[in-house]
């Protein structure tokens, strides 16, 4: 399976998926930590991929998603955005309903 196919499988298999640096318990950058906290505040579990331990995904995902930075949040197969967008959505009260409406309920590594 190619890296692009692996990424697509991860996105398709997880209703809420965060590509981040580190993991939710130990984020490895401030942006990943912030997005993780915002997602946790929504009260629904989510899957994640640590891009630091997956260099092929880290280098390939920006071309697949057409988004250059990390973290990247996908909900129901669609790219929501990065830290700034997710923070803004949270502040406007838009993130919680989107997360609540997403299918599935698992916090785990999607790797």
Backbone as numpy.savetxt, mean C-alpha at the origin, in Angstrom:
# Nx Ny Nz CAx CAy CAz Cx Cy Cz
7.31 -16.53 -13.30 6.46 -15.35 -13.30 7.36 -14.10 -13.30
7.05 -13.15 -14.16 7.83 -11.92 -14.22 7.51 -11.04 -13.01
8.37 -10.06 -12.76 8.13 -9.14 -11.65 6.82 -8.38 -11.86
6.54 -7.99 -13.10 5.28 -7.30 -13.39 4.08 -8.18 -13.06
4.17 -9.47 -13.40 3.09 -10.41 -13.10 2.94 -10.61 -11.59
4.06 -10.66 -10.89 4.03 -10.79 -9.43 3.32 -9.60 -8.81
3.67 -8.41 -9.25 3.04 -7.18 -8.74 1.55 -7.22 -9.01
1.16 -7.57 -10.24 -0.26 -7.59 -10.58 -1.01 -8.62 -9.73
-0.39 -9.76 -9.48 -0.99 -10.79 -8.64 -1.18 -10.28 -7.20
-0.18 -9.57 -6.69 -0.29 -8.99 -5.34 -1.44 -8.00 -5.27
-1.53 -7.13 -6.25 -2.59 -6.11 -6.29 -3.96 -6.77 -6.42
-4.06 -7.77 -7.28 -5.34 -8.44 -7.50 -5.78 -9.28 -6.30
-4.84 -9.79 -5.53 -5.14 -10.72 -4.43 -5.40 -10.04 -3.09
-5.18 -8.74 -3.00 -5.31 -8.03 -1.73 -6.14 -6.77 -1.91
-7.26 -6.69 -1.19 -8.14 -5.55 -1.38 -7.51 -4.24 -0.89
-6.67 -4.32 0.13 -5.94 -3.15 0.60 -4.48 -3.57 0.66
-3.65 -2.94 -0.16 -2.24 -3.32 -0.27 -1.37 -2.07 -0.23
-0.40 -2.10 0.67 0.54 -0.99 0.80 1.93 -1.47 0.44
2.52 -0.85 -0.58 3.93 -1.05 -0.88 4.67 -0.01 -0.07
5.54 -0.47 0.84 6.15 0.43 1.80 7.59 0.04 2.07
8.29 0.92 2.77 9.64 0.62 3.23 9.52 0.09 4.65
9.88 -1.19 4.82 9.73 -1.85 6.12 8.41 -2.57 6.21
7.89 -2.67 7.44 6.60 -3.32 7.66 5.80 -2.47 8.65
4.52 -2.75 8.81 3.70 -1.89 9.68 4.22 -1.77 11.11
4.87 -2.81 11.63 5.40 -2.74 12.99 6.72 -1.99 13.05
7.47 -1.99 11.95 8.76 -1.31 11.90 8.96 -0.63 10.54
8.24 0.47 10.32 8.43 1.20 9.07 9.86 1.73 8.99
10.40 1.77 7.79 11.79 2.20 7.60 11.91 3.60 6.99
10.80 4.34 6.94 10.87 5.74 6.54 9.65 6.45 7.12
9.75 7.75 7.26 8.67 8.53 7.86 7.39 8.48 7.06
7.48 8.48 5.74 6.28 8.45 4.91 5.54 7.12 5.08
6.31 6.03 5.09 5.68 4.72 5.30 5.06 4.64 6.69
5.73 5.20 7.68 5.19 5.21 9.05 3.89 5.99 9.11
3.84 7.14 8.45 2.64 7.97 8.47 1.46 7.27 7.80
1.69 6.69 6.63 0.61 6.01 5.92 0.13 4.80 6.71
1.06 4.07 7.31 0.69 2.92 8.13 -0.21 3.35 9.29
0.13 4.44 9.96 -0.68 4.92 11.07 -2.07 5.35 10.59
-2.14 6.01 9.45 -3.44 6.43 8.92 -4.30 5.23 8.57
-3.69 4.22 7.95 -4.45 3.01 7.62 -4.91 2.28 8.88
-4.03 2.18 9.86 -4.40 1.51 11.11 -5.54 2.25 11.82
-5.55 3.56 11.70 -6.61 4.34 12.35 -7.97 4.09 11.71
-7.97 3.55 10.50 -9.22 3.21 9.82 -9.82 1.91 10.35
-9.04 1.14 11.10 -9.55 -0.04 11.78 -9.72 -1.28 10.93
-9.09 -1.31 9.77 -9.20 -2.49 8.92 -7.80 -3.01 8.60
-7.64 -4.30 8.61 -6.34 -4.87 8.31 -6.01 -4.70 6.83
-4.71 -4.71 6.56 -4.25 -4.52 5.19 -3.00 -5.37 4.94
-2.75 -5.67 3.69 -1.55 -6.39 3.28 -0.47 -5.38 2.94
0.77 -5.83 2.98 1.88 -4.94 2.66 2.98 -5.72 1.96
3.82 -4.99 1.25 5.03 -5.53 0.65 6.16 -4.59 1.05
7.20 -5.16 1.66 8.39 -4.39 2.02 9.27 -4.29 0.78
9.32 -3.11 0.19 10.10 -2.95 -1.05 11.60 -2.98 -0.80
12.02 -2.75 0.45 13.46 -2.79 0.75 13.99 -4.22 0.66
13.16 -5.21 1.01 13.60 -6.59 0.92 13.19 -7.22 -0.42
12.60 -6.43 -1.30 12.19 -6.89 -2.64 12.67 -5.90 -3.69
13.98 -5.88 -3.97 14.51 -4.87 -4.89 13.92 -4.92 -6.29
13.53 -6.10 -6.77 12.92 -6.19 -8.11 11.58 -5.45 -8.13
10.79 -5.63 -7.07 9.51 -4.94 -6.99 9.75 -3.44 -6.84
10.71 -3.07 -6.01 11.01 -1.65 -5.80 11.37 -0.96 -7.11
12.14 -1.63 -7.95 12.56 -1.00 -9.21 11.49 -1.08 -10.30
10.59 -2.04 -10.22 9.60 -2.26 -11.29 8.26 -1.57 -11.01
7.84 -1.52 -9.76 6.50 -0.99 -9.44 6.25 0.42 -9.99
7.19 1.37 -9.91 6.89 2.70 -10.45 6.47 2.70 -11.92
7.02 1.79 -12.72 6.61 1.75 -14.13 5.26 1.05 -14.29
4.93 0.12 -13.40 3.64 -0.57 -13.46 2.53 0.37 -13.01
2.76 1.09 -11.92 1.73 1.95 -11.33 1.72 3.36 -11.92
2.79 3.72 -12.64 2.96 5.08 -13.15 3.00 6.08 -11.99
3.64 5.67 -10.88 3.79 6.51 -9.70 5.23 6.34 -9.22
6.01 7.44 -9.10 7.46 7.30 -8.90 7.92 7.05 -7.47
7.10 7.33 -6.48 7.58 7.31 -5.09 6.89 6.23 -4.26
7.43 6.02 -3.08 6.87 5.08 -2.10 6.59 5.82 -0.81
5.61 5.39 -0.06 4.76 4.23 -0.24 3.71 4.43 -1.35
3.12 3.30 -1.76 2.02 3.32 -2.72 0.89 2.47 -2.15
-0.30 3.05 -2.10 -1.46 2.35 -1.57 -2.41 1.99 -2.71
-2.80 0.70 -2.72 -3.79 0.20 -3.67 -5.00 -0.27 -2.89
-6.18 0.16 -3.32 -7.43 -0.31 -2.72 -8.30 -0.87 -3.84
-8.72 -2.11 -3.68 -9.51 -2.82 -4.68 -8.91 -2.69 -6.08
-7.59 -2.89 -6.14 -6.90 -2.94 -7.42 -6.54 -1.61 -8.04
-6.91 -0.52 -7.39 -6.64 0.81 -7.94 -5.62 1.55 -7.09
-4.68 2.23 -7.75 -3.71 3.05 -7.03 -4.43 4.25 -6.42
-4.31 4.40 -5.12 -4.88 5.57 -4.44 -3.86 6.70 -4.47
-2.61 6.39 -4.18 -1.55 7.38 -4.21 -0.52 7.13 -3.14
0.26 8.19 -2.88 1.32 8.13 -1.89 0.94 8.88 -0.63
1.94 9.19 0.16 1.74 9.76 1.49 0.92 11.05 1.48
1.27 12.00 0.61 0.57 13.29 0.59 -0.91 13.12 0.27
-1.21 12.32 -0.73 -2.61 12.11 -1.13 -3.38 11.39 -0.04
-2.77 10.36 0.54 -3.45 9.59 1.60 -3.69 10.47 2.82
-2.71 11.30 3.18 -2.87 12.22 4.31 -4.00 13.21 4.05
-4.04 13.75 2.85 -5.09 14.70 2.48 -6.47 14.03 2.52
-6.54 12.81 2.00 -7.82 12.09 2.01 -8.26 11.82 3.45
-7.32 11.48 4.32 -7.65 11.25 5.73 -8.19 12.53 6.37
-7.52 13.64 6.12 -7.92 14.92 6.70 -9.31 15.35 6.21
-9.66 14.99 4.98 -10.96 15.35 4.42 -12.05 14.33 4.77
-11.66 13.25 5.48 -12.63 12.22 5.82 -12.96 11.27 4.69
-12.11 11.22 3.68 -12.36 10.37 2.51 -11.70 9.00 2.60
-10.64 8.86 3.41 -9.91 7.60 3.47 -10.70 6.52 4.19
-11.27 6.85 5.34 -12.00 5.87 6.15 -13.10 5.16 5.36
-13.98 5.89 4.68 -15.04 5.20 3.93 -14.49 4.32 2.80
-13.42 4.77 2.16 -12.83 3.98 1.08 -12.24 2.68 1.62
-11.55 2.77 2.75 -10.97 1.58 3.37 -12.09 0.66 3.86
-13.11 1.23 4.48 -14.23 0.43 5.01 -14.95 -0.32 3.90
-15.04 0.27 2.73 -15.77 -0.34 1.61 -14.96 -1.41 0.88
-13.65 -1.45 1.13 -12.79 -2.41 0.44 -13.10 -3.82 0.90
-12.99 -4.76 -0.02 -13.22 -6.16 0.31 -12.07 -6.75 1.11
-12.26 -7.93 1.66 -11.20 -8.63 2.37 -10.90 -8.06 3.73
-10.05 -8.77 4.50 -9.72 -8.33 5.85 -8.49 -9.08 6.35
-7.30 -8.75 5.81 -6.13 -9.46 6.28 -4.93 -8.53 6.38
-4.25 -8.59 7.51 -2.98 -7.86 7.64 -1.88 -8.90 7.57
-1.16 -8.84 6.50 -0.12 -9.84 6.28 0.81 -9.34 5.20
1.92 -9.98 5.13 2.82 -9.70 4.04 2.24 -10.29 2.77
2.24 -9.51 1.71 1.72 -10.00 0.43 2.84 -10.57 -0.43
4.02 -10.65 0.13 5.20 -11.11 -0.63 5.13 -12.58 -0.92
